[in-house]
Amino acid sequence: MFEEAVDDTEMAAGKCFVTLINALLSYETERLDEAIEALRSLERRCGQEVGWLRSVKNRVFGSSFNLTVS
């Protein structure tokens, strides 16, 4: 199902979520690595140069809102 919608960001986020939940439930190193790579890939896809959190913050609050993340 997820492979059919390669260009759809929402489906990529769904695949990332399912991958993360499976990794957390199994706690297998390979699945955790796969989930980390899926999260990184989604971050690159969503934020290009600014990072995922900043991209979401800009969409929700606008680019003038100052949020410091450590």
MDTraj code that builds the backbone (N, CA, C; nanometers):
import mdtraj as md
import numpy as np

residues = "MET PHE GLU GLU ALA VAL ASP ASP THR GLU MET ALA ALA GLY LYS CYS PHE VAL THR LEU ILE ASN ALA LEU LEU SER TYR GLU THR GLU ARG LEU ASP GLU ALA ILE GLU ALA LEU ARG SER LEU GLU ARG ARG CYS GLY GLN GLU VAL GLY TRP LEU ARG SER VAL LYS ASN ARG VAL PHE GLY SER SER PHE ASN LEU THR VAL SER".split()
xyz = np.array([
    [0.0826, -0.1182, 0.0000],
    [0.0000, 0.0000, 0.0000],
    [0.0877, 0.1257, 0.0000],
    [0.1895, 0.1317, 0.0836],
    [0.2744, 0.2500, 0.0915],
    [0.3617, 0.2660, -0.0328],
    [0.4002, 0.1550, -0.0947],
    [0.4868, 0.1619, -0.2121],
    [0.4140, 0.2167, -0.3338],
    [0.2823, 0.2095, -0.3363],
    [0.2048, 0.2572, -0.4506],
    [0.2064, 0.4091, -0.4607],
    [0.2136, 0.4790, -0.3498],
    [0.2085, 0.6254, -0.3472],
    [0.3456, 0.6817, -0.3126],
    [0.4410, 0.6642, -0.4012],
    [0.5795, 0.7036, -0.3756],
    [0.5937, 0.8547, -0.3593],
    [0.5175, 0.9341, -0.4352],
    [0.5319, 1.0792, -0.4322],
    [0.4426, 1.1484, -0.3303],
    [0.3655, 1.0741, -0.2546],
    [0.2700, 1.1316, -0.1597],
    [0.3350, 1.1455, -0.0223],
    [0.3507, 1.2691, 0.0244],
    [0.4167, 1.2948, 0.1522],
    [0.3385, 1.2371, 0.2694],
    [0.2058, 1.2435, 0.2629],
    [0.1249, 1.1889, 0.3724],
    [0.1423, 1.0376, 0.3836],
    [0.1505, 0.9701, 0.2705],
    [0.1726, 0.8251, 0.2734],
    [0.3135, 0.7936, 0.3241],
    [0.4095, 0.8772, 0.2889],
    [0.5464, 0.8588, 0.3400],
    [0.5487, 0.8758, 0.4914],
    [0.4725, 0.9725, 0.5418],
    [0.4641, 0.9920, 0.6870],
    [0.3958, 0.8722, 0.7531],
    [0.2940, 0.8187, 0.6890],
    [0.2270, 0.6999, 0.7416],
    [0.3189, 0.5799, 0.7455],
    [0.3955, 0.5611, 0.6385],
    [0.4919, 0.4508, 0.6345],
    [0.5968, 0.4683, 0.7435],
    [0.6419, 0.5909, 0.7618],
    [0.7401, 0.6207, 0.8656],
    [0.6843, 0.5867, 1.0037],
    [0.5593, 0.6241, 1.0286],
    [0.4949, 0.5972, 1.1566],
    [0.4837, 0.4462, 1.1814],
    [0.4374, 0.3728, 1.0816],
    [0.4222, 0.2277, 1.0959],
    [0.5585, 0.1616, 1.1181],
    [0.6587, 0.2077, 1.0449],
    [0.7937, 0.1539, 1.0613],
    [0.8455, 0.1801, 1.2022],
    [0.8212, 0.2992, 1.2527],
    [0.8654, 0.3342, 1.3874],
    [0.7942, 0.2496, 1.4938],
    [0.6642, 0.2343, 1.4818],
    [0.5889, 0.1535, 1.5788],
    [0.6366, 0.0086, 1.5761],
    [0.6552, -0.0480, 1.4567],
    [0.7054, -0.1854, 1.4462],
    [0.8429, -0.1990, 1.5103],
    [0.9282, -0.0994, 1.4905],
    [1.0623, -0.1035, 1.5492],
    [1.0556, -0.0963, 1.7011],
    [0.9690, -0.0099, 1.7516],
    [0.9569, 0.0028, 1.8969],
    [0.8982, -0.1222, 1.9603],
    [0.8033, -0.1852, 1.8930],
    [0.7423, -0.3058, 1.9480],
    [0.8381, -0.4251, 1.9438],
    [0.9150, -0.4374, 1.8378],
    [1.0050, -0.5521, 1.8249],
    [1.1384, -0.5283, 1.8940],
    [1.1829, -0.4032, 1.8977],
    [1.3103, -0.3624, 1.9553],
    [1.4283, -0.4372, 1.8929],
    [1.4147, -0.4688, 1.7632],
    [1.5236, -0.5312, 1.6885],
    [1.6105, -0.4215, 1.6275],
    [1.7396, -0.4416, 1.6319],
    [1.8339, -0.3413, 1.5843],
    [1.8094, -0.3051, 1.4382],
    [1.7837, -0.4055, 1.3546],
    [1.7621, -0.3793, 1.2121],
    [1.6384, -0.2933, 1.1899],
    [1.5334, -0.3223, 1.2618],
    [1.4096, -0.2440, 1.2472],
    [1.4262, -0.1031, 1.3026],
    [1.5014, -0.0898, 1.4113],
    [1.5285, 0.0444, 1.4649],
    [1.6100, 0.1268, 1.3656],
    [1.7087, 0.0641, 1.3030],
    [1.7877, 0.1338, 1.2013],
    [1.7004, 0.1741, 1.0825],
    [1.6115, 0.0857, 1.0422],
    [1.5202, 0.1149, 0.9316],
    [1.4279, 0.2315, 0.9673],
    [1.3794, 0.2345, 1.0909],
    [1.2924, 0.3443, 1.1353],
    [1.3679, 0.4770, 1.1394],
    [1.4911, 0.4748, 1.1856],
    [1.5719, 0.5974, 1.1891],
    [1.5944, 0.6491, 1.0473],
    [1.6246, 0.5595, 0.9557],
    [1.6452, 0.6015, 0.8162],
    [1.5153, 0.6549, 0.7558],
    [1.4020, 0.5940, 0.7896],
    [1.2729, 0.6433, 0.7402],
    [1.2441, 0.7828, 0.7950],
    [1.2743, 0.8061, 0.9221],
    [1.2555, 0.9390, 0.9809],
    [1.3463, 1.0424, 0.9143],
    [1.4711, 1.0057, 0.8898],
    [1.5639, 1.0982, 0.8232],
    [1.5178, 1.1295, 0.6808],
    [1.4713, 1.0263, 0.6121],
    [1.4236, 1.0453, 0.4756],
    [1.3019, 1.1376, 0.4730],
    [1.2105, 1.1182, 0.5665],
    [1.0924, 1.2042, 0.5740],
    [1.1309, 1.3470, 0.6089],
    [1.2285, 1.3629, 0.6981],
    [1.2754, 1.4966, 0.7327],
    [1.3347, 1.5665, 0.6109],
    [1.4167, 1.4955, 0.5339],
    [1.4744, 1.5542, 0.4123],
    [1.3643, 1.5915, 0.3135],
    [1.2658, 1.5059, 0.3024],
    [1.1568, 1.5293, 0.2078],
    [1.0730, 1.6499, 0.2479],
    [1.0460, 1.6650, 0.3760],
    [0.9601, 1.7735, 0.4233],
    [1.0333, 1.9062, 0.4326],
    [1.1579, 1.9041, 0.4711],
    [1.2247, 2.0283, 0.5030],
    [1.3314, 2.0742, 0.4086],
    [1.3669, 1.9949, 0.3106],
    [1.4744, 2.0253, 0.2169],
    [1.5967, 2.0798, 0.2892],
    [1.5987, 2.2070, 0.3291],
    [1.7175, 2.2629, 0.3923],
    [1.6947, 2.3070, 0.5367],
    [1.5716, 2.3065, 0.5848],
    [1.5463, 2.3653, 0.7163],
    [1.5205, 2.2638, 0.8266],
    [1.4974, 2.1416, 0.7986],
    [1.4698, 2.0442, 0.9030],
    [1.3210, 2.0312, 0.9298],
    [1.2841, 1.9133, 0.9734],
    [1.1436, 1.8788, 0.9876],
    [1.0710, 1.9648, 1.0902],
    [1.1259, 1.9810, 1.2081],
    [1.0585, 2.0558, 1.3136],
    [1.0371, 2.2014, 1.2734],
    [1.1380, 2.2624, 1.2158],
    [1.1249, 2.4012, 1.1724],
    [1.0208, 2.4130, 1.0610],
    [1.0161, 2.3159, 0.9726],
    [0.9177, 2.3174, 0.8646],
    [0.7753, 2.3105, 0.9195],
    [0.7521, 2.2212, 1.0159],
    [0.6195, 2.2097, 1.0776],
    [0.5861, 2.3367, 1.1546],
    [0.6827, 2.3904, 1.2293],
    [0.6606, 2.5142, 1.3045],
    [0.6218, 2.6277, 1.2110],
    [0.6898, 2.6393, 1.0987],
    [0.6583, 2.7449, 1.0033],
    [0.5180, 2.7297, 0.9456],
    [0.4755, 2.6067, 0.9213],
    [0.3412, 2.5840, 0.8687],
    [0.2337, 2.6139, 0.9727],
    [0.2603, 2.5802, 1.0980],
    [0.1599, 2.5985, 1.2031],
    [0.1573, 2.7423, 1.2536],
    [0.2741, 2.7979, 1.2845],
    [0.2806, 2.9289, 1.3488],
    [0.3240, 3.0414, 1.2555],
    [0.3712, 3.0089, 1.1381],
    [0.4254, 3.1118, 1.0492],
    [0.5738, 3.1276, 1.0730],
    [0.6436, 3.1847, 0.9797],
    [0.7901, 3.1915, 0.9903],
    [0.8371, 3.2973, 1.0909],
    [0.7483, 3.3852, 1.1374],
    [0.7918, 3.4885, 1.2320],
    [0.7959, 3.4397, 1.3758],
    [0.7368, 3.3238, 1.4058],
    [0.7346, 3.2676, 1.5410],
    [0.8720, 3.2122, 1.5721],
    [0.9323, 3.2488, 1.6860],
    [1.0654, 3.2058, 1.7223],
    [1.0574, 3.0913, 1.8213],
    [1.1025, 2.9736, 1.7803],
    [1.1032, 2.8541, 1.8642],
    [1.2440, 2.7989, 1.8656],
    [1.3043, 2.7912, 1.9834],
    [1.4389, 2.7398, 1.9963],
    [1.4319, 2.5940, 2.0356],
    [1.5002, 2.5097, 1.9598],
    [1.5029, 2.3671, 1.9856],
    [1.6444, 2.3275, 2.0188],
    [1.6621, 2.2550, 2.1285],
    [1.7957, 2.2119, 2.1691],
    [1.8246, 2.0742, 2.1170],
])
top = md.Topology()
chain = top.add_chain()
for i, resn in enumerate(residues, 1):
    res = top.add_residue(resn, chain, resSeq=i)
    for name in ("N", "CA", "C"):
        top.add_atom(name, md.element.get_by_symbol(name[0]), res)
traj = md.Trajectory(xyz[None], top)
